[in-house]
Amino acid sequence: MSETTVPLPRSLPVRLTRLYGGLALYGLGIALQVESSLGNGPWDVFHQGLGLRLGLSIGTVIIVVGALVMLLWIPLRQRPGFGTLSNVVFVGLFADAWIALLPTPGHLVLQSAYVALAVTSIALATLLYIGAGMGAGPRDGIMTGLVRLGLSVRLARSLMEVTVLAAGWLLGGRIGVGTLVFALAIGPLTQVFTRWFPLR
């Protein structure tokens, strides 16, 4: 899935609203999953583990890693857009802001609800910011770059997810049932939301 497969809104204000609404919602999803303490998505296992080692917030690490990941776009001949640069900066800022605002759930039922809301938020956020048509996220650009080199989407995505998950676990990032739920549910939920934000 790429921004070229999404029917783009013509109005710039609408596109900007979708972009920044999507990034804010993505940050909320990350915060919900982190605060659930039931396990993060693969990239955020890595972000959290690195943050623990460096003494940085997960949002700060998201920003730094996003910027560093974009260096890999150069040999892959990927071109960032305005949305790409916004993604690098604002997802981390939104994640830290939401973590500061959200109460930490103390019961398994509430923790589970956080995970469900997290995956739902991230699935919807993905379609919103991609639907703005202003550039893929930095991590998505690596995947599309690997596909251009001849890898299948599934293999490229799997290599990325397994690599960052293993590295994050070794660094101390939290893996748990929430990680499994994210891995199994994010694709189908994103597909469900294409009913409201159809792909061509």
C-alpha positions in Angstrom: 0.0 0.0 0.0 1.4 3.4 -0.9 0.1 7.0 -1.1 -0.3 6.6 -4.9 -3.1 4.0 -4.3 -5.2 6.3 -2.2 -7.8 8.7 -3.8 -6.4 12.0 -2.7 -8.5 14.9 -1.5 -8.1 18.0 -3.6 -8.2 20.6 -0.9 -4.9 21.4 0.8 -6.6 22.1 4.2 -8.3 18.7 4.0 -5.0 17.0 3.2 -3.2 18.8 6.1 -6.1 17.9 8.4 -5.8 14.2 7.4 -2.0 14.3 7.8 -1.8 15.9 11.2 -5.0 14.2 12.5 -3.4 10.9 11.4 -0.1 11.7 13.1 -1.9 12.7 16.3 -3.9 9.5 16.3 -0.8 7.5 15.6 0.9 9.0 18.7 -2.2 8.2 20.7 -2.1 4.6 19.6 1.6 4.3 20.6 0.9 5.9 24.0 -2.1 3.5 24.7 0.0 0.5 23.9 2.9 1.6 26.0 0.7 2.5 28.9 -1.1 -0.8 28.7 2.2 -2.5 29.8 1.0 -5.6 27.9 3.6 -5.3 25.1 4.3 -2.9 22.3 4.3 -3.2 18.5 7.6 -4.2 17.1 9.0 -0.8 16.3 7.9 0.5 19.7 9.6 -2.4 21.5 12.8 -1.1 19.8 12.0 2.5 20.6 11.2 1.8 24.2 14.3 -0.4 24.7 16.6 2.2 23.2 15.0 4.9 25.3 15.6 2.8 28.5 19.3 2.4 27.5 19.8 6.1 26.7 17.6 7.6 29.3 15.3 9.2 26.7 11.5 9.3 26.4 10.0 7.0 23.8 8.9 10.0 21.8 12.4 11.4 21.6 13.7 8.1 20.4 10.9 7.8 17.8 12.1 11.2 16.4 15.8 10.3 16.4 15.3 6.9 14.9 13.0 8.3 12.3 15.6 10.8 11.2 18.3 8.1 11.1 16.1 5.8 9.2 15.7 8.4 6.5 19.5 8.2 5.9 18.8 4.7 4.6 16.5 6.2 2.0 19.5 7.6 0.1 20.9 4.2 -1.2 17.3 3.0 -1.7 16.6 6.1 -3.8 13.5 7.0 -1.9 12.3 10.6 -1.9 10.7 12.1 1.3 7.7 14.4 1.1 6.3 17.0 3.5 4.3 14.3 5.2 7.5 12.2 5.7 9.3 15.0 7.5 6.1 15.8 9.6 5.9 12.1 10.5 9.5 12.1 11.8 8.9 15.0 14.1 5.3 14.9 15.2 4.6 11.2 15.9 7.2 11.3 18.7 5.9 14.6 20.0 2.3 13.3 20.1 3.3 10.0 21.7 5.1 11.8 24.6 2.2 14.2 25.0 -0.4 11.4 25.1 1.7 9.3 27.5 1.8 12.4 29.9 -2.0 12.8 29.7 -3.2 9.2 29.8 -3.8 7.5 33.2 -2.0 4.2 33.6 -4.5 1.4 33.9 -4.3 -0.8 36.9 -6.6 -3.6 35.9 -6.2 -6.2 33.2 -9.6 -5.3 31.7 -8.5 -1.7 31.2 -5.1 -2.7 30.0 -6.7 -4.9 27.4 -9.0 -2.0 26.4 -5.9 0.1 25.9 -4.4 -2.4 23.6 -7.6 -2.7 21.5 -7.9 1.1 21.2 -4.2 1.3 20.4 -4.3 -1.1 17.4 -7.5 0.5 16.2 -6.0 4.0 16.4 -2.9 3.1 14.6 -4.8 1.3 11.8 -7.0 4.3 11.2 -4.1 6.7 11.6 -2.1 4.9 8.9 -4.9 5.4 6.3 -5.4 9.0 7.3 -1.8 10.1 6.9 -1.1 8.0 3.8 -4.4 9.3 2.4 -3.1 12.9 2.7 -0.7 12.0 -0.2 2.2 13.9 1.2 4.8 11.1 1.6 5.2 7.8 3.4 6.5 7.5 6.9 10.2 7.0 7.3 9.9 3.4 8.2 7.4 2.7 5.4 9.9 4.2 3.0 12.4 1.5 3.9 9.9 -1.2 3.1 8.9 0.3 -0.2 12.6 0.8 -1.0 13.3 -2.9 -0.4 10.4 -3.8 -2.6 11.9 -1.8 -5.4 15.1 -3.9 -5.0 13.1 -7.0 -5.7 11.8 -8.2 -2.3 8.1 -9.0 -1.8 6.1 -6.7 0.4 5.6 -9.5 2.9 9.3 -10.4 3.1 10.4 -6.8 3.3 7.9 -6.1 6.1 8.7 -9.3 7.9 12.5 -8.6 7.8 12.0 -5.1 9.2 9.6 -6.2 12.0 11.6 -9.2 13.1 14.8 -7.2 13.2 13.5 -4.3 15.2 11.5 -6.6 17.5 14.6 -8.7 18.3 16.8 -5.7 18.8 14.2 -4.0 21.0 13.8 -7.1 23.2 17.5 -7.3 23.7 17.5 -3.7 24.7 14.8 -4.2 27.3 11.7 -3.2 25.4 8.4 -4.7 26.5 7.1 -7.7 24.6 3.9 -9.4 25.6 0.4 -10.4 24.5 -0.1 -6.8 23.3 2.7 -7.4 20.8 1.0 -10.5 19.4 -2.4 -8.7 19.2 -0.8 -5.9 17.3 0.9 -8.2 14.9 -2.3 -10.2 14.2 -4.8 -7.4 14.2 -3.1 -4.4 12.5 -3.4 -5.7 9.0 -7.1 -6.8 9.1 -8.2 -3.6 11.0 -6.4 -1.4 8.4 -8.3 -3.3 5.7 -11.6 -2.8 7.5 -11.0 1.0 7.6 -10.5 1.1 3.9 -14.3 0.9 3.6 -14.4 4.5 4.8 -11.1 5.5 3.2 -11.1 3.3 0.1 -8.0 2.3 -1.8 -7.9 2.0 -5.6 
